[in-house]
Amino acid sequence: MRKRVTRRVKGWLQYAKAVDELLEAVAEEMEKSSALEKQLETEKGRCSSLEAELMEAKRSLLDREREIKSLRRQVDFLDNRFKAVLEICLLNYLREHKGELSIKDYANELKIGEAWVEEALESLQKKGMVRLG
């Protein structure tokens, strides 16, 4: 069960990383679109065909903004799911190890940052499911 949950967590992490890479690519595209829009504005009076290109760039930018909003919603969803799964994994780990936990070792085992583990522990403590000492 633990391996299956750990594999799921790793799968969510890989998916979150892929979504993050997509967000970076979209941000780069937005920067490119913004630079293109500035160039078109300076040359607007000299070439009417550049006006049409500007309009296309604006539409593309709006599409990218919609994509970013959608991707952010997906990232938020995955973040919440990951946190919930991590809390379950932590509870199972603590049960199996009689309440003993090395945050550093556990984070290394899951290949995540220690802050994720600390945040999950704090959440579990707030819910009254663990007591940190």
N, C-alpha and C positions, 0 to 999 in steps of 0.2 A: 504494500500500500504506500509506504513511504517513498519507494523508488518511483512509483507511478505519479505520486503527487509532485515529487522533485522533478520528474521529467516534464510534467505539466508546467511547473513553475519555470523551468528552463525554456520551454516552448513559448510561454508568455513573454519571457525576457527577450527571446530572439525576435518575436513579433513586435514587441515594443521598440526594440533597436531598429528594426526595419522601418517602422512607422516614423521613428525619429530621423532616420536617414532621408525618408521621403519629405519630411517637414523641412529639412535643411535644403534639399534640392528645390522644393517649392519656393523657399525664401530666396534662394539664389536666382530663380526665375523671376521672382518679383523685383529683385534689384535690377536685373537685366531689363525688365519691362519698364521700370522707372527711368533708367538711364536712356532707353530708347525714346521714351515720351519726351524727355527734356531736349534731346537732339531734334526731334520732329518739330517741337515748338519753335526752335530758333530758325528752322528752315521753312516754316509754314508758308511764308510769303513768296518764296522762290519756286516751290514745287507743289502743285496741288495733289500729285499722286502720294506725297508723303502724308497728307492729311488722312487719306484712306488707311494707310499703314498705322497711323496713330490711333485711329478708331479701333482697328483690329487689336492693337496692343492693349488698349483699355479694356476691351472685351476679354482678352486673355487674362489680364490682371484681375478682373472681377471673377472669372472662372477660378483662377488660382486662389483668390481669397475665399471663395466658397469651398474649394478643396481643403484649404487650411482649416477652415471652421469645422468641416467634416472630420478631418484627421485629428483635430484637437479633441473633438467629442469622442472619437475612437480611443485616443490616448488616455483621456480621462477615464473612460470605461475600463480599459485594460489596467490602468493604474489601480483603480478600485478593486478589480478582480484579483490582481496580483497581491494587493495588500491582504485581502481576505484569505487567499490561498496561503500566503506566507504565515499568517496568524495560525491557520490550521496546522501547517507544517511545524511551526514553533511549538504549539501545544503538544503535538505528537512527539516531537523531539524531547521536550521537557519530561513528558511521561516516561519515555523510554530511558532517559538518563537521570531519573530521580530528581528532577528539578535543577540539575547542574547544566550550565551553558557558558561556553566561551563565545562571546559575540564575534570575536575575530575569527575563530576557527569555523564557526557556523556560517559566517558570511563568506569565507573562503570556500567552504564546501559547496555553497550554492552559487558561487561566483557573482555575488552581489556586494554592494557597499555595506559597511557596518551601520551606516545611518538608517538603511532600510530595516535592519534587524532591530535597532534601537527603537525606531518609530513603531514597529509592530509590537514590541514588548510594552512600550508605553500605552499603546492602544489596548492591549490585553489587560494591562493593569487598570486602566480607566473603566474597563468593562467588568472588573472584579474577577477576572479569570486567572490572573497570576498576581503574585506579590513579589515585588523586586526588593532585594535586600542587599 
